């Protein structure tokens, strides 16, 4: 059985109201949620790896979305989180508006294959306007997961 995005996105790893106003703050806020997964051996190192990668590759998708992602020895397997910002967060990408939907994915380097597959699947979903619209209007954490599950089987 092939892994699905919904295998990694869990309601405890989602924020419907990010408080952060900066990209670093958003990354830290979502990473703090992911620390509950038990898959982060060192949360601070994970954040540092994400921010280090971000300097060289903005990771901004478009259409008010951002995907912060990195391989990191501080992750056991793969982790994925989501945050939504009412005001948007500037991820400093020259071709990107402020991001209202922020995704965070991290994986151990030995899990490169699944990491690349999950990034590709998420990127494909984010290209669909209706998917982004539904994520933007979801009211509960469970709805976020339900939306991901519904769209990934299409």
ChimeraX attribute file (.defattr): number of C-alpha atoms within 10 A of each C-alpha:
attribute: neighborCount
match mode: 1-to-1
recipient: residues
	/A:1	3
	/A:2	4
	/A:3	10
	/A:4	17
	/A:5	17
	/A:6	18
	/A:7	12
	/A:8	17
	/A:9	22
	/A:10	20
	/A:11	18
	/A:12	14
	/A:13	22
	/A:14	24
	/A:15	20
	/A:16	19
	/A:17	12
	/A:18	22
	/A:19	16
	/A:20	18
	/A:21	13
	/A:22	14
	/A:23	21
	/A:24	17
	/A:25	14
	/A:26	24
	/A:27	25
	/A:28	20
	/A:29	19
	/A:30	25
	/A:31	25
	/A:32	17
	/A:33	18
	/A:34	25
	/A:35	18
	/A:36	11
	/A:37	15
	/A:38	10
	/A:39	18
	/A:40	25
	/A:41	13
	/A:42	14
	/A:43	17
	/A:44	15
	/A:45	15
	/A:46	24
	/A:47	23
	/A:48	17
	/A:49	18
	/A:50	23
	/A:51	20
	/A:52	12
	/A:53	16
	/A:54	20
	/A:55	10
	/A:56	8
	/A:57	12
	/A:58	18
	/A:59	18
	/A:60	24
	/A:61	19
	/A:62	16
	/A:63	18
	/A:64	17
	/A:65	23
	/A:66	28
	/A:67	25
	/A:68	24
	/A:69	25
	/A:70	24
	/A:71	20
	/A:72	23
	/A:73	18
	/A:74	20
	/A:75	23
	/A:76	18
	/A:77	18
	/A:78	21
	/A:79	25
	/A:80	26
	/A:81	26
	/A:82	30
	/A:83	24
	/A:84	25
	/A:85	20
	/A:86	13
	/A:87	14
	/A:88	20
	/A:89	26
	/A:90	18
	/A:91	23
	/A:92	17
	/A:93	15
	/A:94	8
	/A:95	9
	/A:96	17
	/A:97	19
	/A:98	20
	/A:99	25
	/A:100	22
	/A:101	23
	/A:102	27
	/A:103	22
	/A:104	23
	/A:105	24
	/A:106	31
	/A:107	26
	/A:108	20
	/A:109	17
	/A:110	13
	/A:111	16
	/A:112	15
	/A:113	10
	/A:114	17
	/A:115	23
	/A:116	12
	/A:117	14
	/A:118	20
	/A:119	17
	/A:120	12
	/A:121	14
	/A:122	18
	/A:123	14
	/A:124	11
	/A:125	17
	/A:126	21
	/A:127	14
	/A:128	12
	/A:129	10
	/A:130	12
	/A:131	16
	/A:132	18
	/A:133	11
	/A:134	14
	/A:135	22
	/A:136	16
	/A:137	12
	/A:138	16
	/A:139	11
	/A:140	13
	/A:141	16
	/A:142	13
	/A:143	15
	/A:144	24
	/A:145	21
	/A:146	16
	/A:147	16
	/A:148	19
	/A:149	16
	/A:150	12
	/A:151	12
	/A:152	15
	/A:153	7
	/A:154	6
